[in-house]
Amino acid sequence: MQGRTSNVLPRRRSSIAVVLVGLGVLFLGVAPVATAAPTDTVLPVPVIGITNLPTGFLSPVYSQVTVRTDPEAPGITEFAEYCVCIVHWRNLTTGGAGAVSPSRFTGPVLTGSGTVVAVLTVNGLSDRVGVLTALPGAGTWNVP
């Protein structure tokens, strides 16, 4: 009787191990893959400017810009908020540069992966006359 019990015990242990390994593979295969969420970066220095209204009075311009990057879309920067400004950017890693005026019509900007720096101005806006930058905005962010 003892010989028979010792023969059954190793088989049960191996069967239990196979079932546990099978369940582990099943759960790992069904588990969602962890991905990094998009990152929002508020550029720390807002752009401040002055414009004259059609009435002749001066009006302040104040805009803070938030950029969004997503590891699922490498090399792309999106502007999470609009501003009445022009963002002059340069990628310090690739050397690429450009300028964009974030609005609801502006799509994603191909800045390339790396560290991006930007200066924000209100000068040169085509739809406004007499716009002057009093304090240029600035900031930096990393693009995956």
C-alpha positions as CSV (number, residue, x, y, z in Angstrom):
1,M,0.0,0.0,0.0
2,Q,2.8,2.4,0.7
3,G,4.4,1.8,-2.7
4,R,1.1,2.7,-4.4
5,T,0.7,6.0,-2.4
6,S,4.2,7.2,-3.1
7,N,3.6,6.6,-6.8
8,V,0.3,8.7,-6.9
9,L,1.7,11.7,-4.9
10,P,4.3,12.8,-7.4
11,R,1.8,12.6,-10.2
12,R,-0.7,14.9,-8.3
13,R,2.1,17.4,-7.6
14,S,3.0,17.5,-11.3
15,S,-0.6,17.8,-12.3
16,I,-1.2,20.7,-9.9
17,A,2.0,22.4,-11.2
18,V,0.8,22.0,-14.8
19,V,-2.6,23.5,-13.9
20,L,-1.1,26.5,-12.1
21,V,1.3,27.2,-14.9
22,G,-1.6,26.9,-17.4
23,L,-3.7,29.4,-15.3
24,G,-0.7,31.8,-15.1
25,V,-0.3,31.7,-18.8
26,L,-4.0,32.2,-19.3
27,F,-4.2,35.2,-17.0
28,L,-1.0,36.8,-18.4
29,G,-2.2,36.4,-21.9
30,V,-5.5,38.2,-21.1
31,A,-4.1,40.9,-18.9
32,P,-4.0,44.3,-20.5
33,V,-0.6,45.6,-21.5
34,A,0.5,48.6,-19.3
35,T,1.1,51.7,-21.4
36,A,2.2,55.2,-20.2
37,A,-0.5,57.8,-20.2
38,P,-0.1,61.1,-22.1
39,T,1.8,63.8,-20.2
40,D,0.7,67.4,-20.0
41,T,3.3,70.0,-19.3
42,V,2.4,73.6,-18.5
43,L,5.0,76.0,-19.8
44,P,6.1,77.9,-16.7
45,V,6.5,81.4,-18.1
46,P,3.3,82.8,-19.6
47,V,3.4,85.3,-22.5
48,I,2.2,88.8,-21.6
49,G,1.5,91.4,-24.2
50,I,-0.4,94.5,-25.0
51,T,-2.8,95.2,-27.9
52,N,-4.9,98.2,-28.9
53,L,-8.5,97.6,-29.4
54,P,-10.5,99.1,-32.2
55,T,-11.7,101.7,-29.8
56,G,-8.1,102.8,-29.3
57,F,-7.8,101.5,-25.7
58,L,-5.0,99.2,-24.7
59,S,-5.8,95.7,-23.6
60,P,-3.5,93.2,-21.9
61,V,-2.8,89.8,-23.5
62,Y,-2.0,86.9,-21.1
63,S,-1.6,83.3,-22.3
64,Q,-0.3,80.2,-20.6
65,V,0.4,77.2,-22.9
66,T,0.0,73.5,-22.0
67,V,1.6,70.9,-24.3
68,R,0.7,67.2,-24.4
69,T,3.0,64.3,-25.4
70,D,2.0,60.7,-25.7
71,P,4.4,57.7,-25.7
72,E,2.0,56.1,-28.2
73,A,2.8,58.9,-30.7
74,P,6.5,59.5,-30.5
75,G,7.9,62.8,-31.9
76,I,4.5,64.5,-31.7
77,T,3.5,67.5,-29.6
78,E,-0.1,68.6,-29.2
79,F,-1.3,71.8,-27.7
80,A,-3.8,71.0,-25.0
81,E,-4.9,74.7,-24.7
82,Y,-5.2,77.4,-27.2
83,C,-3.4,80.7,-26.9
84,V,-3.3,84.1,-28.6
85,C,0.4,83.7,-29.3
86,I,3.1,82.2,-31.5
87,V,5.1,79.3,-30.1
88,H,8.7,79.4,-31.5
89,W,10.1,75.9,-30.7
90,R,13.5,74.2,-31.2
91,N,14.3,70.5,-30.6
92,L,17.7,70.5,-28.9
93,T,18.2,66.8,-29.7
94,T,17.5,66.8,-33.4
95,G,18.0,70.5,-34.2
96,G,14.5,70.8,-35.8
97,A,12.7,74.1,-35.3
98,G,9.4,75.7,-36.2
99,A,6.7,78.1,-35.1
100,V,3.0,77.5,-34.6
101,S,0.0,79.5,-33.3
102,P,-2.0,77.0,-31.2
103,S,-5.7,77.2,-32.0
104,R,-8.5,74.7,-32.5
105,F,-7.5,74.4,-36.1
106,T,-3.9,73.5,-35.2
107,G,-3.3,69.8,-35.3
108,P,-0.4,67.8,-33.8
109,V,3.0,69.3,-34.4
110,L,5.9,67.1,-35.5
111,T,8.7,68.3,-33.2
112,G,10.6,65.0,-33.2
113,S,11.7,63.1,-30.1
114,G,13.9,64.8,-27.6
115,T,14.1,67.9,-25.5
116,V,12.1,70.8,-26.9
117,V,12.4,74.4,-25.8
118,A,10.1,77.2,-26.7
119,V,9.6,81.0,-26.6
120,L,6.1,82.5,-26.9
121,T,5.4,85.9,-28.4
122,V,2.3,87.8,-29.5
123,N,4.1,89.9,-32.1
124,G,3.4,89.1,-35.7
125,L,-0.2,87.9,-35.3
126,S,-1.8,88.7,-38.6
127,D,-5.3,89.3,-37.4
128,R,-4.3,91.9,-34.8
129,V,-2.8,95.3,-35.3
130,G,-0.6,96.9,-32.7
131,V,0.2,93.7,-30.7
132,L,3.4,94.0,-28.6
133,T,5.0,91.4,-26.5
134,A,5.8,92.8,-23.0
135,L,7.1,89.5,-21.5
136,P,7.9,86.6,-23.8
137,G,6.7,83.2,-22.4
138,A,9.1,80.2,-22.2
139,G,9.2,76.6,-21.4
140,T,10.7,73.2,-22.1
141,W,9.3,69.7,-22.4
142,N,10.4,66.2,-23.4
143,V,8.9,64.4,-26.3
144,P,9.1,60.6,-26.3
